[in-house]
Amino acid sequence: MDSIKIDNDRLIKFRETFKGAVIGPSDSLYEQARRVWNHMIDRRPALIAQCSDTLDVVRAVKFAEENDLPVAVRGGGHNVAGYAVCDNGMVIDMSPMRDVTVDPESRSVRVGAGARWADVDQATQPYGLATPGGEVSETGIAGLTLGGGVGYLRRKHGLSCDNLLSVDMVTSDGLTITANENENADLFWAIRGGGGNFGVVTEFEYRLHPVGPEVMTLNTFYPIEAAEYVFSAWLKFTRSAPDEATTAFAIWQIPEDPDLPEALHGKPVCLFDGMYAGSPDTGEEIFRPLRELDGALLDLSGRVPYLEAQRAFDAFFPDGGLYYWKSLFMDTISGKANETIVAGAATRPNPAILVILRHLGGAISRTSSEATAFSNRQAEFMLSIDGGWTDPDESERNIAWIRQFWDTVRPFSNGGMYLNFPGFDNGNDVRWQTSHGPNYDRLASIKGKYDPYNRFRFNQNIKPVSI
Ligand SMILES: Cc1cc2nc3c(=O)[nH]c(=O)nc-3n(C[C@H](O)[C@H](O)[C@H](O)COP(=O)(O)OP(=O)(O)OC[C@H]3O[C@@H](n4cnc5c(N)ncnc54)[C@H](O)[C@@H]3O)c2cc1C
């Protein structure tokens, strides 16, 4: 691969004006700075600009434009497809911008675009407030929100993007703008589910809701042999679940965690995961039937601080592993789909591959599919196949299996994918088109307005249509 030549005088000038760190291939911090969470991704940018404020972002966008450098924007660096980093271009790295300012009176929070969900939860929980985030606290708020945001509060309070009040952004021509319902409303519509296509977000403002400090969680494990029956019981539960009850059914193995009984380590299981976003007493009653099916192996459900529940899965998705995740939206799940998923999941080449079905609906489905760019709101369920391993020799086999299993389940889906769990093959924008459905054309013309030369293309890329 030919490396891009950047004019040295311009680079010296840029380094002089830029407040944060500018890191190139010969700098000692380069190896660390170019790495993202998923170590399957091994890209070598020409320059990494770690921004300390909005002016730095403006300078970086302008420098990229003047030097015709493609740009990747990095929030938390957790995108599984590795969109936060590119070969031979510039990474605009937002990770130093992590300030969180809570306004408990208006129940809102302003968050720097480099923050992780842990930063937000830790700042808002002292006021008994939260906004819907992700289920792993180390994930970046930026990519997760721009792609939708499916977390434990989703059925009660909607997606992360549904709770956005406003964003501040830098556009592809280096202008700073605000987007909300009143200003640049087309852009505000597009960034709620359209990904990082439209510019660099420097700050997100979210609505907050009373949550916690204690919540009831659901984590009950059953033998894999009971999977079809346990899955059916869950499907029945979801038909009348209140919005406060957010649950998932999964097929996995008991991880080798010192806090879990050693005798069960590595045992293939099916399980329920969930949180009740309301009174823990009520949550305990609501979750009881799912905890009392015959033959539970382990029940870790209980009342915990919301902050703890938000961190409970962090250890199972460590930085630096090898990952490949793919997803499908499903409007309903039939008996035949249940059988196919259970039988297919049993053939996993590595039992650590997590097959998880999340219950959606609730507040997500009460917003219309045209109200924001995120269109898959009628889907009651989302399947995601989350592969994680450490031995590079396993990669080909595991990825091939995930793709083949995804193909097997696809006929039971509505054809849409969750764009934050997209696999790797990012050259195929037809998938984005299917996933955005009727919203795609509108997204393409808004892309044409705000990023006509597709400078921001390392994402769930929408080709700009000129208007
Ligand atoms: C362990 C783990 C757990 C997860 N759990 C959940 C979950 O519970 N719910 C869920 O919905 N998703 C979840 N995800 C998926 C997650 O939403 C995506 O991986 C998301 O991209 C992460 O955001 P990030 O900022 O860390 O990503 P990055 O890799 O930094 O960026 C991802 C994309 O967003 C763009 N982007 C980032 N920052 C900006 C910005 N400031 N302005 C414009 N564009 C920007 C980038 O250009 C890139 O295209 C999880 C992922 C992981 C790895």
The ligand as a Tripos MOL2 file, in Angstrom:
@<TRIPOS>MOLECULE
LIG
   53    58     1     0     0
SMALL
NO_CHARGES

@<TRIPOS>ATOM
      1 C1        -18.4480   -4.4270   23.7640 C.3       1 LIG1
      2 C2        -19.5020   -3.7470   22.9490 C.ar      1 LIG1
      3 C3        -20.7840   -3.6470   23.4180 C.ar      1 LIG1
      4 C4        -21.7690   -3.0260   22.6700 C.ar      1 LIG1
      5 N1        -23.0250   -2.9250   23.1770 N.ar      1 LIG1
      6 C5        -23.9660   -2.2500   22.4880 C.ar      1 LIG1
      7 C6        -25.2570   -2.0580   23.0290 C.ar      1 LIG1
      8 O1        -25.5680   -2.4880   24.1270 O.2       1 LIG1
      9 N2        -26.1530   -1.3640   22.2990 N.ar      1 LIG1
     10 C7        -25.8500   -0.8490   21.0730 C.ar      1 LIG1
     11 O2        -26.7090   -0.2130   20.4830 O.2       1 LIG1
     12 N3        -24.6440   -1.0280   20.5420 N.ar      1 LIG1
     13 C8        -23.7000   -1.7060   21.2110 C.ar      1 LIG1
     14 N4        -22.4620   -1.8820   20.6710 N.ar      1 LIG1
     15 C9        -22.2060   -1.4160   19.3080 C.3       1 LIG1
     16 C10       -21.8400    0.0390   19.3270 C.3       1 LIG1
     17 O3        -23.0170    0.7920   19.2180 O.3       1 LIG1
     18 C11       -20.9510    0.3910   18.1470 C.3       1 LIG1
     19 O4        -19.8050   -0.4120   18.1990 O.3       1 LIG1
     20 C12       -20.5910    1.8720   18.1340 C.3       1 LIG1
     21 O5        -20.0410    2.1620   16.8820 O.3       1 LIG1
     22 C13       -19.6300    2.2400   19.2330 C.3       1 LIG1
     23 O6        -19.4390    3.6210   19.2770 O.3       1 LIG1
     24 P1        -17.9640    4.2330   19.4150 P.3       1 LIG1
     25 O7        -18.0780    5.6970   19.5370 O.co2     1 LIG1
     26 O8        -17.2110    3.4920   20.4450 O.co2     1 LIG1
     27 O9        -17.4380    3.8380   17.9730 O.3       1 LIG1
     28 P2        -16.2370    4.3000   17.0630 P.3       1 LIG1
     29 O10       -15.5900    3.0390   16.6110 O.co2     1 LIG1
     30 O11       -15.3690    5.3170   17.6630 O.co2     1 LIG1
     31 O12       -17.0310    4.9630   15.8590 O.3       1 LIG1
     32 C14       -18.0590    4.2600   15.1990 C.3       1 LIG1
     33 C15       -18.6210    5.0510   14.0410 C.3       1 LIG1
     34 O13       -19.1920    6.2650   14.5310 O.3       1 LIG1
     35 C16       -18.5800    7.3810   13.9220 C.3       1 LIG1
     36 N5        -18.2980    8.3920   14.9340 N.ar      1 LIG1
     37 C17       -17.7040    8.2070   16.1230 C.ar      1 LIG1
     38 N6        -17.6160    9.3690   16.7860 N.ar      1 LIG1
     39 C18       -18.1800   10.3010   15.9900 C.ar      1 LIG1
     40 C19       -18.3950   11.6930   16.1080 C.ar      1 LIG1
     41 N7        -18.0030   12.3540   17.1790 N.pl3     1 LIG1
     42 N8        -18.9990   12.3350   15.1020 N.ar      1 LIG1
     43 C20       -19.3840   11.6850   13.9820 C.ar      1 LIG1
     44 N9        -19.2040   10.3570   13.8150 N.ar      1 LIG1
     45 C21       -18.6080    9.6820   14.7980 C.ar      1 LIG1
     46 C22       -17.2790    6.8600   13.3590 C.3       1 LIG1
     47 O14       -16.8980    7.5940   12.2300 O.3       1 LIG1
     48 C23       -17.5840    5.4490   12.9980 C.3       1 LIG1
     49 O15       -18.1560    5.3870   11.7300 O.3       1 LIG1
     50 C24       -21.4570   -2.5040   21.4010 C.ar      1 LIG1
     51 C25       -20.1650   -2.6110   20.9080 C.ar      1 LIG1
     52 C26       -19.1900   -3.2250   21.6670 C.ar      1 LIG1
     53 C27       -17.8300   -3.3400   21.1200 C.3       1 LIG1
@<TRIPOS>BOND
     1     1     2 1
     2     2     3 ar
     3     2    52 ar
     4     3     4 ar
     5     4     5 ar
     6     4    50 ar
     7     5     6 ar
     8     6     7 ar
     9     6    13 1
    10     7     8 2
    11     7     9 ar
    12     9    10 ar
    13    10    11 2
    14    10    12 ar
    15    12    13 ar
    16    13    14 ar
    17    14    15 1
    18    14    50 ar
    19    15    16 1
    20    16    17 1
    21    16    18 1
    22    18    19 1
    23    18    20 1
    24    20    21 1
    25    20    22 1
    26    22    23 1
    27    23    24 1
    28    24    25 2
    29    24    26 1
    30    24    27 1
    31    27    28 1
    32    28    29 2
    33    28    30 1
    34    28    31 1
    35    31    32 1
    36    32    33 1
    37    33    34 1
    38    33    48 1
    39    34    35 1
    40    35    36 1
    41    35    46 1
    42    36    37 ar
    43    36    45 ar
    44    37    38 ar
    45    38    39 ar
    46    39    40 ar
    47    39    45 ar
    48    40    41 1
    49    40    42 ar
    50    42    43 ar
    51    43    44 ar
    52    44    45 ar
    53    46    47 1
    54    46    48 1
    55    48    49 1
    56    50    51 ar
    57    51    52 ar
    58    52    53 1
@<TRIPOS>SUBSTRUCTURE
     1 LIG1         1 GROUP 0 **** ****
